[in-house]
Amino acid sequence: MRIVTIMLILSFVPYFGISQNTISGKIVDELGLPVYLATIEIHNTEDITHTDFDGFFSLKSEKGFHWKIEIKSKGYKTESFFVLSGGSTGEIVLEYDAEMKKLLEGQ
């Protein structure tokens, strides 16, 4: 019986060792409006997600924390941030790129 118990405990060890780390947040522009379909990715991985219609995102990875995330969207400057632990990033503001600023100024 003791051997069976030990074997059961050992069989669950891989499940506890493989955890997914998650961050979530919201991407907005300089006016505070949500940015739809912005791309959020962990640098040098294939872990990627996009913002929803309201600018919210959730990114999961098996990679341990100390992530460098990159946020990209057409019309905005690419932003990079370091993430040291899971949870909410809060609101992240993307700045307009030069082309978008010209359009907004009407030139």
N, C-alpha and C positions, 0 to 999 in steps of 0.2 A: 504494500500500500504506500509506503514511504517513497519508493522508486516512482510509482505512478504520479504521486503529487509533485515530486521534483521535475519529472518530465513535462507535466502540464505547465508548471511555472516557467520552465525554460522555453517552452514552445511559444509563450507570449512575449518574450524578451524582444524579438525583432519588431513587433508591433509598437512597443513603447519607444524603441530607439528611432523609428522612422516617424518623425512628426512633421506636420506642415506648419510653417510660419506664415502669418498673415498680417498684412497692413491694409488699411482702408482710409479713404479720405475723399476730398472733393476738389476738383480743379475748376477755377474761375478765371475770368479775364480781368483786366485792369478796372473795368466798370462793375465788377462783382457778379457778372452774368456767368452761368455755367458753360463750360466748354464741352461740347458733345463730340464723342469719338476721339478724344485725345488718347494717345498711345502711352502706356506706362510699362516700362520693361526694366528688368534687373540687368545691369551691365554684364556683358559676357555670358549670358545664359539665354535659354529659350523661353524663360518665364515672362509672359506678356499678358496684358489686359487692356481694355478700353473703357473710357468713361461712358456712362449711360446718358440719357437725355437730360438729366438734372446735374450732370457733372460728377456723379459719384463713381467710385471704383473700389474694387477689392482685389488684392494681388496675393496669391498663395505660392509658396515655394518650399521645397524640401531643403533648400540651401539655408545654412545657418545665418544668423543675422550679422550685420555689418554689410548691408547691401548698398550698392550705388545704383539708384534708380534714375532713369532718364525719362523725361516727359516731353513728348513731341506732339505738335498739332499744326496743321497748315495755317499760316497767318500769325504764328507766335514764335518767339525765340525758344530754342530747346533749353530746357532746364535740367540740371543734375543735382541730386540731393543724396546725402548719406543717411541711411536708416539703421539705427543701432538696436532697436527692439520693436516688437510687434505692437499693434494697437492702431489708434487713429492718428493720421498725420494732420488732421484738421483741414483747413482750406489752404490750397496752394495756388498762388496767383501767377498766371503766365503773362508775360509782357508781349505786346504786339511787336512784330518784326517791322522793318523799315517799309516794306511793301504795303502792309496793312495800315500803318500810320498814314501813308500817302493817301490811301483810299478813304480813310476816315476824315482826313483834312480836306478832301475834295480836290486834290491836285492830280 
